[in-house]
Amino acid sequence: MTSENSQAVVAVIAERPDRALLLYYLLGSLVTGPFFPIVATVMYFRYHTMRYRVSEDGISMSWGILFRREIIIQFTRIQDIHLRSNVVERWFGLGRILIQTASGSAGAEMTLEGHKNFEAIRDFLYQEMRGVRDEPELAREPRPAHSLADETNLAGALREVAAELREIRRTLQARGHQQ
């Protein structure tokens, strides 16, 4: 991914979730029947307070009004990344990115939800997880080719090692016959 693409992905992650997530939450609240007003209110505030931030070292997610919660994950701690979406999320064009670490829990440590470009975000996270960085053009110098002298020195060293091993074998065999 070029540096322009990674900056664009970082900008998308840094913003709030897509508005379609609020519609998804409200639609999901309808299933709760008589508890719809309570669940819809809770989900509205979750959507309204949800924030994602990306730094050089990791990604953080925060949400909540009464019970504020924040999760910070370093890129180096990320073990696996999964994409998940149900039928309704696909209808809205949304997907969830489940980020797992080596924390020992069975589920995902963080779930990024409410993004329409979830595949680009996943690719960005994989790059950061693996430590891929765009190198400046000056840093990319061609490697020198191996010279014939290097190969001759290597062959000579291997011959010396083989001679030493033969001598060790003879010595060990001689000791074995003496006992």
Contact map, one row per residue, 1 for C-alpha under 8 A:
11101100000000000000000000000000000000000000000000000000000000000000000000000000000000000000000000000000000000000000000000010000000000000000000000000000000000000000000000000000000
11111100000000000000000000000000000000000000000000000000000000000000000000000000000000000000000000000000000000000000000000000000000001000000000000000000000000000000000000000000000
11111110000000000000000000000000000000000000000000000000000000000000000000000000000000000000000000000000000000000000000000000000000001000000000000000000000000000000000000000000000
01111111000000000000000000000000000000000000000000000000000000000000000000000000000000000000000000000000000000000000000000000000000000000000000000000000000000000000000000000000000
11111111100000000000000000000000000000000000000000000000000000000000000000000000000000000000000000000000000000000000000000000000000000000000000000000000000000000000000000000000000
11111111110000000000000000000000000000000000000000000000000000000000000000000000000000000000000000000000000000000000000000010000000000000000000000000000000000000000000000000000000
00111111111000000000000000000000000000000000000000000000000000000000000000000000000000000000000000000000000000000000000000000000000000000000000000000000000000000000000000000000000
00011111111100000000000000000000000000000000000000000000000000000000000000000000000000000000000000000000000000000000000000000000000000000000000000000000000000000000000000000000000
00001111111110000000000000000000000000000000000000000000000000000000000000000000000000000000000000000000000000000000000110010000000000000000000000000000000000000000000000000000000
00000111111111000000000000000000000000000000000000000100000000000000000000000000000000000000000000000000000000000000000000000000000000000000000000000000000000000000000000000000000
00000011111111100000000000000000000000000000000000000000000000000000000000000000000000000000000000000000000000000000000000000000000000000000000000000000000000000000000000000000000
00000001111111100000000000000000000000000000000000000000000000000000000000000000000000000000000000000000000000000000000000000000000000000000000000000000000000000000000000000000000
00000000111111110000000000000000000000000000000000011100000000000000000000000000000000000000000000000000000000000000000010000000000000000000000000000000000000000000000000000000000
00000000011111110000000000000000000000000000000000111100000000000000000000000000000000000000000000000000000000000000000000000000000000000000000000000000000000000000000000000000000
00000000001111111000000000000000000000000000000000111000000000000000000000000000000000000000000000000000000000000000000000000000000000000000000000000000000000000000000000000000000
00000000000011111100000000000000000000000000000001110000000000000000000000000000000000000000000000000000000000000000000000000000000000000000000000000000000000000000000000000000000
00000000000000111110100000000000000000000000001001100000000000000000000000000000000000000000000000000000000000001110000000000000000000000000000000000000000000000000000000000000000
00000000000000011111110000000000000000000000000000000000000000000000000000000000000000000000000000000000000000000111000000000000000000000000000000000000000000000000000000000000000
00000000000000001111111000000000000000000000000000000000000000000000000000000000000000000000000000000000000000000100000000000000000000000000000000000000000000000000000000000000000
00000000000000000111111100000000000000000000000000000000000000000000000000000000000000000001010000000000000000000100000000000000000000000000000000000000000000000000000000000000000
00000000000000001111111110000000000000000000001000000000000000000000000000000000000000000000010000000000000000001100000000000000000000000000000000000000000000000000000000000000000
00000000000000000111111111000000000000000011001000000000000000000000000000000000000000000000000000000000000000000000000000000000000000000000000000000000000000000000000000000000000
00000000000000000011111111100000000000000000000000000000000000000000000000000000000000000000000000000000000000000000000000000000000000000000000000000000000000000000000000000000000
00000000000000000001111111110000000000000000000000000000000000000000000000000000000000011001000000000000000000000000000000000000000000000000000000000000000000000000000000000000000
00000000000000000000111111111000000000010011000000000000000000000000000000000000000000000000000000000000000000000000000000000000000000000000000000000000000000000000000000000000000
00000000000000000000011111111100000000010011000000000000000000000000000000000000000000000000000000000000000000000000000000000000000000000000000000000000000000000000000000000000000
00000000000000000000001111111110000000000000000000000000000000000000000000000000000000000000000000000000000000000000000000000000000000000000000000000000000000000000000000000000000
00000000000000000000000111111111000000000000000000000000000000000000000000000000000000000000000000000000000000000000000000000000000000000000000000000000000000000000000000000000000
00000000000000000000000011111111100100110010000000000000000000000000000000000000000000000000000000000000000000000000000000000000000000000000000000000000000000000000000000000000000
00000000000000000000000001111111100100000000000000000000000000000000000000000000000000000000000000000000000000000000000000000000000000000000000000000000000000000000000000000000000
00000000000000000000000000111111100100000000000000000000000000000000000000000000000000000000000000000000000000000000000000000000000000000000000000000000000000000000000000000000000
00000000000000000000000000011111111100100000000000000000000000000000000000000000000000000000000000000000000000000000000000000000000000000000000000000000000000000000000000000000000
00000000000000000000000000001111111100000000000000000000000000000000000000000000000000000000000000000000000000000000000000000000000000000000000000000000000000000000000000000000000
00000000000000000000000000000001111110000000000000000000000000000000000000000000000000000000000000000000000000000000000000000000000000000000000000000000000000000000000000000000000
00000000000000000000000000000001111111100000000000000000000000000000000000000000000000000000000000000000000000000000000000000000000000000000000000000000000000000000000000000000000
00000000000000000000000000001111111111110000000000000000000000000000000000000000000000000000000000000000000000000000000000000000000000000000000000000000000000000000000000000000000
00000000000000000000000000000000011111111000000000000000000000000000000000000000000000000000000000000000000000000000000000000000000000000000000000000000000000000000000000000000000
00000000000000000000000000000000001111111100000000000000000000000000000000000000000000000000000000000000000000000000000000000000000000000000000000000000000000000000000000000000000
00000000000000000000000000001001001111111110000000000000000000000000000000000000000000000000000000000000000000000000000000000000000000000000000000000000000000000000000000000000000
00000000000000000000000011001000000111111111000000000000000000000000000000000000000000000000000000000000000000000000000000000000000000000000000000000000000000000000000000000000000
00000000000000000000000000000000000011111111100000000000000000000000000000000000000000000000000000000000000000000000000000000000000000000000000000000000000000000000000000000000000
00000000000000000000000000000000000001111111110000000000000000000000000000000000000000000000000000000000000000000000000000000000000000000000000000000000000000000000000000000000000
00000000000000000000010011001000000000111111111000000000000000000000000000000000000000000000000000000000000000000000000000000000000000000000000000000000000000000000000000000000000
00000000000000000000010011000000000000011111111100000000000000000000000000000000000000000000000000000000000000000000000000000000000000000000000000000000000000000000000000000000000
00000000000000000000000000000000000000001111111110000000000000011000000000000000000000000000000000000000000000000000000000000000000000000000000000000000000000000000000000000000000
00000000000000000000000000000000000000000111111111000000000000111000000000000000000000000000000000000000000000000000000000000000000000000000000000000000000000000000000000000000000
00000000000000001000110000000000000000000011111111000000000000100000000000000000000000000000000000000000000000000000000000000000000000000000000000000000000000000000000000000000000
00000000000000000000000000000000000000000001111111000000000000000000000000000000000000000000000000000000000000000000000000000000000000000000000000000000000000000000000000000000000
00000000000000000000000000000000000000000000111111100000000001111000000000000000000000000000000000000000000000000000000000000000000000000000000000000000000000000000000000000000000
00000000000000011000000000000000000000000000011111110000000011110000000000000000000000000000000000000000000000000000000000000000000000000000000000000000000000000000000000000000000
00000000000001111000000000000000000000000000000011111000000011100000000000000000000000000000000000000000000000000000000000000000000000000000000000000000000000000000000000000000000
00000000000011110000000000000000000000000000000001111100001111000000000000000000000000000000000000000000000000000000000000000000000000000000000000000000000000000000000000000000000
00000000000011100000000000000000000000000000000000111110001110000000000000000000000000000000000000000000000000000000000000000000000000000000000000000000000000000000000000000000000
00000000010011000000000000000000000000000000000000011111111100000000000000000000000000000000000000000000000000000000000000000000000000000000000000000000000000000000000000000000000
00000000000000000000000000000000000000000000000000001111111000000000000000000000000000000000000000000000000000000000000000000000000000000000000000000000000000000000000000000000000
00000000000000000000000000000000000000000000000000000111110000000000000000000000000000000000000000000000000000000000000000000000000000000000000000000000000000000000000000000000000
00000000000000000000000000000000000000000000000000000111111000000000000001110000000000000000000000000000000000000000000000000000000000000000000000000000000000000000000000000000000
00000000000000000000000000000000000000000000000000000111111100000000000111110000000000000000000000000000000000000000000000000000000000000000000000000000000000000000000000000000000
00000000000000000000000000000000000000000000000000011110111110000000000111100000000000000000000000000000000000000000000000000000000000000000000000000000000000000000000000000000000
00000000000000000000000000000000000000000000000000011100011111000000011110000000000000000000000000000000000000000000000000000000000000000000000000000000000000000000000000000000000
00000000000000000000000000000000000000000000000001111000001111100000011100000000000000000000000000000000000001010000000000000000000000000000000000000000000000000000000000000000000
00000000000000000000000000000000000000000000000011110000000111110001111000000000000000000000000000000000000000000000000000000000000000000000000000000000000000000000000000000000000
00000000000000000000000000000000000000000000011011100000000011111001110000000000000000000000000000000000000000000000000000000000000000000000000000000000000000000000000000000000000
00000000000000000000000000000000000000000000110011000000000001111111100000000000000000000000000000000000000000000000000000000000000000000000000000000000000000000000000000000000000
00000000000000000000000000000000000000000000110010000000000000111111000000000000000000000000000000000000000000000000000000000000000000000000000000000000000000000000000000000000000
00000000000000000000000000000000000000000000000000000000000000011111000000000000000000000000000000000000000000000000000000000000000000000000000000000000000000000000000000000000000
00000000000000000000000000000000000000000000000000000000000000011111100000000000000000000000000000000000000000000000000000000000000000000000000000000000000000000000000000000000000
00000000000000000000000000000000000000000000000000000000000001111111110000000000000000000000000000000000000000000000000000000000000000000000000000000000000000000000000000000000000
00000000000000000000000000000000000000000000000000000000000001110011111000000000000000000000000000000000000000000000000000000000000000000000000000000000000000000000000000000000000
00000000000000000000000000000000000000000000000000000000000111100001111100000000000000000000000000000000000000000000000000000000000000000000000000000000000000000000000000000000000
00000000000000000000000000000000000000000000000000000000000111000000111110000000000000000000000000000000000001000000000000000000000000000000000000000000000000000000000000000000000
00000000000000000000000000000000000000000000000000000000011110000000011111000000000000000000000000000000000000000000000000000000000000000000000000000000000000000000000000000000000
00000000000000000000000000000000000000000000000000000000011100000000001111101100000000000000000000000000000000000000000000000000000000000000000000000000000000000000000000000000000
00000000000000000000000000000000000000000000000000000000111000000000000111111100000000000000000000000000000000000000000000000000000000000000000000000000000000000000000000000000000
00000000000000000000000000000000000000000000000000000000111000000000000011111100000000000000000000000000000000000000000000001001100000000000000000000000000000000000000000000000000
00000000000000000000000000000000000000000000000000000000110000000000000001111100000000000000000000000000000000000000000000000001111000000000000000000000000000000000000000000000000
00000000000000000000000000000000000000000000000000000000000000000000000011111110000000000000000000001100000000000000000000000000100000000000000000000000000000000000000000000000000
00000000000000000000000000000000000000000000000000000000000000000000000011111111100000000000000000111100000000000000000000000000100000000000000000000000000000000000000000000000000
00000000000000000000000000000000000000000000000000000000000000000000000000001111100000000000000000111100000000000000000000000000000000000000000000000000000000000000000000000000000
00000000000000000000000000000000000000000000000000000000000000000000000000000111110000000000000000111000000000000000000000000000000000000000000000000000000000000000000000000000000
00000000000000000000000000000000000000000000000000000000000000000000000000000111111000000000000011110000000000000000000001000100000000000000000000000000000000000000000000000000000
00000000000000000000000000000000000000000000000000000000000000000000000000000001111100000000000011100000000000000000000000000000000000000000000000000000000000000000000000000000000
00000000000000000000000000000000000000000000000000000000000000000000000000000000111110000000001111000000000000000000011001000000000000000000000000000000000000000000000000000000000
00000000000000000000000000000000000000000000000000000000000000000000000000000000011111000000001111000000000000000000000000000000000000000000000000000000000000000000000000000000000
00000000000000000000000000000000000000000000000000000000000000000000000000000000001111111100011100000000000000000000000000000000000000000000000000000000000000000000000000000000000
00000000000000000000000000000000000000000000000000000000000000000000000000000000000111111100000000000000000000000000000000000000000000000000000000000000000000000000000000000000000
00000000000000000000000000000000000000000000000000000000000000000000000000000000000011111110000000000000000000000000000000000000000000000000000000000000000000000000000000000000000
00000000000000000000000100000000000000000000000000000000000000000000000000000000000011111111000000000000000000000000000000000000000000000000000000000000000000000000000000000000000
00000000000000000000000100000000000000000000000000000000000000000000000000000000000011111111111000000000000000000000000000000000000000000000000000000000000000000000000000000000000
00000000000000000000000000000000000000000000000000000000000000000000000000000000000011111111111000000000000000000000000000000000000000000000000000000000000000000000000000000000000
00000000000000000000000000000000000000000000000000000000000000000000000000000000000000111111110000000000000000000000000000000000000000000000000000000000000000000000000000000000000
00000000000000000001000100000000000000000000000000000000000000000000000000000000000000011111110000000000000000000000000000000000000000000000000000000000000000000000000000000000000
00000000000000000000000000000000000000000000000000000000000000000000000000000000000000001111111000000000000000000001000000000000000000000000000000000000000000000000000000000000000
00000000000000000001100000000000000000000000000000000000000000000000000000000000000010001111111100000000000000001111110000000000000000000000000000000000000000000000000000000000000
00000000000000000000000000000000000000000000000000000000000000000000000000000000001110001100111110000000000000001111010000000000000000000000000000000000000000000000000000000000000
00000000000000000000000000000000000000000000000000000000000000000000000000000000001110000000011111000000000000111110010000000000000000000000000000000000000000000000000000000000000
00000000000000000000000000000000000000000000000000000000000000000000000000000000111100000000001111100000000000111000010001000000000000000000000000000000000000000000000000000000000
00000000000000000000000000000000000000000000000000000000000000000000000000000000111100000000000111110000000111110000000000000000000000000000000000000000000000000000000000000000000
00000000000000000000000000000000000000000000000000000000000000000000000000000111110000000000000011111000000111110000000000000000000000000000000000000000000000000000000000000000000
00000000000000000000000000000000000000000000000000000000000000000000000000000111100000000000000001111100001111000000000000000000000000000000000000000000000000000000000000000000000
00000000000000000000000000000000000000000000000000000000000000000000000000001111000000000000000000111111000110000000000000000000000000000000000000000000000000000000000000000000000
00000000000000000000000000000000000000000000000000000000000000000000000000001110000000000000000000011111100000000000000000000000000000000000000000000000000000000000000000000000000
00000000000000000000000000000000000000000000000000000000000000000000000000000000000000000000000000001111100010000000000000000000000000000000000000000000000000000000000000000000000
00000000000000000000000000000000000000000000000000000000000000000000000000000000000000000000000000001111110000000000000000000000000000000000000000000000000000000000000000000000000
00000000000000000000000000000000000000000000000000000000000000000000000000000000000000000000000000000111111110000000000000000000000000000000000000000000000000000000000000000000000
00000000000000000000000000000000000000000000000000000000000000000000000000000000000000000000000000000001111100000000000000000000000000000000000000000000000000000000000000000000000
00000000000000000000000000000000000000000000000000000000000000000000000000000000000000000000000000010000111110000000000000000000000000000000000000000000000000000000000000000000000
00000000000000000000000000000000000000000000000000000000000000000000000000000000000000000000000001111000111111100000000000000000000000000000000000000000000000000000000000000000000
00000000000000000000000000000000000000000000000000000000000000000000000000000000000000000000000001111010101111100000000000000000000000000000000000000000000000000000000000000000000
00000000000000000000000000000000000000000000000000000000000010000000001000000000000000000000000001110000000111110000000000000000000000000000000000000000000000000000000000000000000
00000000000000000000000000000000000000000000000000000000000000000000000000000000000000000000000111100000000111111000000000000000000000000000000000000000000000000000000000000000000
00000000000000000000000000000000000000000000000000000000000010000000000000000000000000000000000111100000000001111110000000000000000000000000000000000000000000000000000000000000000
00000000000000001000100000000000000000000000000000000000000000000000000000000000000000000000011110000000000000111110000000000000000000000000000000000000000000000000000000000000000
00000000000000001111100000000000000000000000000000000000000000000000000000000000000000000000011100000000000000011111000000000000000000000000000000000000000000000000000000000000000
00000000000000001100000000000000000000000000000000000000000000000000000000000000000000000000011100000000000000011111110000000000000000000000000000000000000000000000000000000000000
00000000000000000100000000000000000000000000000000000000000000000000000000000000000000000000111000000000000000000111110000000000000000000000000000000000000000000000000000000000000
00000000000000000000000000000000000000000000000000000000000000000000000000000000000000000000010000000000000000000011111110000000000000000000000000000000000000000000000000000000000
00000000000000000000000000000000000000000000000000000000000000000000000000000000001000000000011110000000000000000011111111000000000000000000000000000000000000000000000000000000000
00000000000000000000000000000000000000000000000000000000000000000000000000000000001000000000000000000000000000000000111111100000000000000000000000000000000000000000000000000000000
00000000100000000000000000000000000000000000000000000000000000000000000000000000000000000000000000000000000000000000111111110000000000000000000000000000000000000000000000000000000
00000000100010000000000000000000000000000000000000000000000000000000000000000000000000000000000000000000000000000000111111111000000000000000000000000000000000000000000000000000000
00000000000000000000000000000000000000000000000000000000000000000000000000000000101000000000000010000000000000000000011111111100000000000000000000000000000000000000000000000000000
00000000000000000000000000000000000000000000000000000000000000000000000000000000000000000000000000000000000000000000001111111110000000000000000000000000000000000000000000000000000
10000100100000000000000000000000000000000000000000000000000000000000000000000000000000000000000000000000000000000000000111111111000000000000000000000000000000000000000000000000000
00000000000000000000000000000000000000000000000000000000000000000000000000100000000000000000000000000000000000000000000011111111100000000000000000000000000000000000000000000000000
00000000000000000000000000000000000000000000000000000000000000000000000000000000100000000000000000000000000000000000000001111111110000000000000000000000000000000000000000000000000
00000000000000000000000000000000000000000000000000000000000000000000000000000000000000000000000000000000000000000000000000111111111110000000000000000000000000000000000000000000000
00000000000000000000000000000000000000000000000000000000000000000000000000110000000000000000000000000000000000000000000000011111111110000000000000000000000000000000000000000000000
00000000000000000000000000000000000000000000000000000000000000000000000000111100000000000000000000000000000000000000000000001111111100000000000000000000000000000000000000000000000
00000000000000000000000000000000000000000000000000000000000000000000000000010000000000000000000000000000000000000000000000000111111100000000000000000000000000000000000000000000000
00000000000000000000000000000000000000000000000000000000000000000000000000010000000000000000000000000000000000000000000000000011111110000000000000000000000000000000000000000000000
00000000000000000000000000000000000000000000000000000000000000000000000000000000000000000000000000000000000000000000000000000011111111000000000000000000000000000000000000000000000
00000000000000000000000000000000000000000000000000000000000000000000000000000000000000000000000000000000000000000000000000000011001111100000000000000000000000000000000000000000000
01100000000000000000000000000000000000000000000000000000000000000000000000000000000000000000000000000000000000000000000000000000000111110000000000000000000000000000000000000000000
00000000000000000000000000000000000000000000000000000000000000000000000000000000000000000000000000000000000000000000000000000000000011111011000000000000000000000000000000000000000
00000000000000000000000000000000000000000000000000000000000000000000000000000000000000000000000000000000000000000000000000000000000001111111000000000000000000000000000000000000000
00000000000000000000000000000000000000000000000000000000000000000000000000000000000000000000000000000000000000000000000000000000000000111111000000000000000000000000000000000000000
00000000000000000000000000000000000000000000000000000000000000000000000000000000000000000000000000000000000000000000000000000000000000011111100000000000000000000000000000000000000
00000000000000000000000000000000000000000000000000000000000000000000000000000000000000000000000000000000000000000000000000000000000000111111100000000000000000000000000000000000000
00000000000000000000000000000000000000000000000000000000000000000000000000000000000000000000000000000000000000000000000000000000000000111111110000000000000000000000000000000000000
00000000000000000000000000000000000000000000000000000000000000000000000000000000000000000000000000000000000000000000000000000000000000000111111000000000000000000000000000000000000
00000000000000000000000000000000000000000000000000000000000000000000000000000000000000000000000000000000000000000000000000000000000000000001111100000000000000000000000000000000000
00000000000000000000000000000000000000000000000000000000000000000000000000000000000000000000000000000000000000000000000000000000000000000000111110000000000000000000000000000000000
00000000000000000000000000000000000000000000000000000000000000000000000000000000000000000000000000000000000000000000000000000000000000000000011111000000000000000000000000000000000
00000000000000000000000000000000000000000000000000000000000000000000000000000000000000000000000000000000000000000000000000000000000000000000001111100000000000000000000000000000000
00000000000000000000000000000000000000000000000000000000000000000000000000000000000000000000000000000000000000000000000000000000000000000000000111110110000000000000000000000000000
00000000000000000000000000000000000000000000000000000000000000000000000000000000000000000000000000000000000000000000000000000000000000000000000011111110000000000000000000000000000
00000000000000000000000000000000000000000000000000000000000000000000000000000000000000000000000000000000000000000000000000000000000000000000000001111111000000000000000000000000000
00000000000000000000000000000000000000000000000000000000000000000000000000000000000000000000000000000000000000000000000000000000000000000000000000111111100000000000000000000000000
00000000000000000000000000000000000000000000000000000000000000000000000000000000000000000000000000000000000000000000000000000000000000000000000001111111110000000000000000000000000
00000000000000000000000000000000000000000000000000000000000000000000000000000000000000000000000000000000000000000000000000000000000000000000000001111111111000000000000000000000000
00000000000000000000000000000000000000000000000000000000000000000000000000000000000000000000000000000000000000000000000000000000000000000000000000011111111100000000000000000000000
00000000000000000000000000000000000000000000000000000000000000000000000000000000000000000000000000000000000000000000000000000000000000000000000000001111111110000000000000000000000
00000000000000000000000000000000000000000000000000000000000000000000000000000000000000000000000000000000000000000000000000000000000000000000000000000111111111000000000000000000000
00000000000000000000000000000000000000000000000000000000000000000000000000000000000000000000000000000000000000000000000000000000000000000000000000000011111111100000000000000000000
00000000000000000000000000000000000000000000000000000000000000000000000000000000000000000000000000000000000000000000000000000000000000000000000000000001111111110000000000000000000
00000000000000000000000000000000000000000000000000000000000000000000000000000000000000000000000000000000000000000000000000000000000000000000000000000000111111111000000000000000000
00000000000000000000000000000000000000000000000000000000000000000000000000000000000000000000000000000000000000000000000000000000000000000000000000000000011111111100000000000000000
00000000000000000000000000000000000000000000000000000000000000000000000000000000000000000000000000000000000000000000000000000000000000000000000000000000001111111110000000000000000
00000000000000000000000000000000000000000000000000000000000000000000000000000000000000000000000000000000000000000000000000000000000000000000000000000000000111111111000000000000000
00000000000000000000000000000000000000000000000000000000000000000000000000000000000000000000000000000000000000000000000000000000000000000000000000000000000011111111100000000000000
00000000000000000000000000000000000000000000000000000000000000000000000000000000000000000000000000000000000000000000000000000000000000000000000000000000000001111111110000000000000
00000000000000000000000000000000000000000000000000000000000000000000000000000000000000000000000000000000000000000000000000000000000000000000000000000000000000111111111000000000000
00000000000000000000000000000000000000000000000000000000000000000000000000000000000000000000000000000000000000000000000000000000000000000000000000000000000000011111111100000000000
00000000000000000000000000000000000000000000000000000000000000000000000000000000000000000000000000000000000000000000000000000000000000000000000000000000000000001111111110000000000
00000000000000000000000000000000000000000000000000000000000000000000000000000000000000000000000000000000000000000000000000000000000000000000000000000000000000000111111111000000000
00000000000000000000000000000000000000000000000000000000000000000000000000000000000000000000000000000000000000000000000000000000000000000000000000000000000000000011111111100000000
00000000000000000000000000000000000000000000000000000000000000000000000000000000000000000000000000000000000000000000000000000000000000000000000000000000000000000001111111110000000
00000000000000000000000000000000000000000000000000000000000000000000000000000000000000000000000000000000000000000000000000000000000000000000000000000000000000000000111111111000000
00000000000000000000000000000000000000000000000000000000000000000000000000000000000000000000000000000000000000000000000000000000000000000000000000000000000000000000011111111100000
00000000000000000000000000000000000000000000000000000000000000000000000000000000000000000000000000000000000000000000000000000000000000000000000000000000000000000000001111111110000
00000000000000000000000000000000000000000000000000000000000000000000000000000000000000000000000000000000000000000000000000000000000000000000000000000000000000000000000111111111000
00000000000000000000000000000000000000000000000000000000000000000000000000000000000000000000000000000000000000000000000000000000000000000000000000000000000000000000000011111111100
00000000000000000000000000000000000000000000000000000000000000000000000000000000000000000000000000000000000000000000000000000000000000000000000000000000000000000000000001111111110
00000000000000000000000000000000000000000000000000000000000000000000000000000000000000000000000000000000000000000000000000000000000000000000000000000000000000000000000000111111111
00000000000000000000000000000000000000000000000000000000000000000000000000000000000000000000000000000000000000000000000000000000000000000000000000000000000000000000000000011111111
00000000000000000000000000000000000000000000000000000000000000000000000000000000000000000000000000000000000000000000000000000000000000000000000000000000000000000000000000001111111
00000000000000000000000000000000000000000000000000000000000000000000000000000000000000000000000000000000000000000000000000000000000000000000000000000000000000000000000000000111111
00000000000000000000000000000000000000000000000000000000000000000000000000000000000000000000000000000000000000000000000000000000000000000000000000000000000000000000000000000011111
